[in-house]
Amino acid sequence: MASYAKDPRCIAMAEALAPLLSRTCPENAGGYGGSYQVNLDDEEAVGLGGVELIRAAMRKAARQLGWKVNTIGWIGTRFGTMVAVQDTRDVPDEHRAAVDAAMNERMRAVLHKVWGEPGPAPVERGSVVLMTQEFRAAVAKTNA
């Protein structure tokens, strides 16, 4: 597997991604509990350097924030190319309630969609669609 850590495209993408990843952390959680996912067209992902470069940039950006990370990257899914990073650090007790509440809210929103409950869906902070749009805008700025 190629190392992208010193690739200028990876470095620029990581710099653009760090603030986006930071914003996914729940409020009052001290920077813990963040995760970020983008779904791109396969051709678009290849044009940006490929799934492995995007994944490496996410990993690099997350580590800049002090995250211990898990990353995934798949091309050719039913959603196109999917790349994600998740903070896997143990959450200190003083931030546990905020992280748990945010996770419960995300699960409630997902279940609302799955069960098709009537009424307005809970507000989803940081949907994949929004994250993908932010990602595209941030990467476009680095390529300008």
Disulfide bonds with the S-S distance in Angstrom:
none
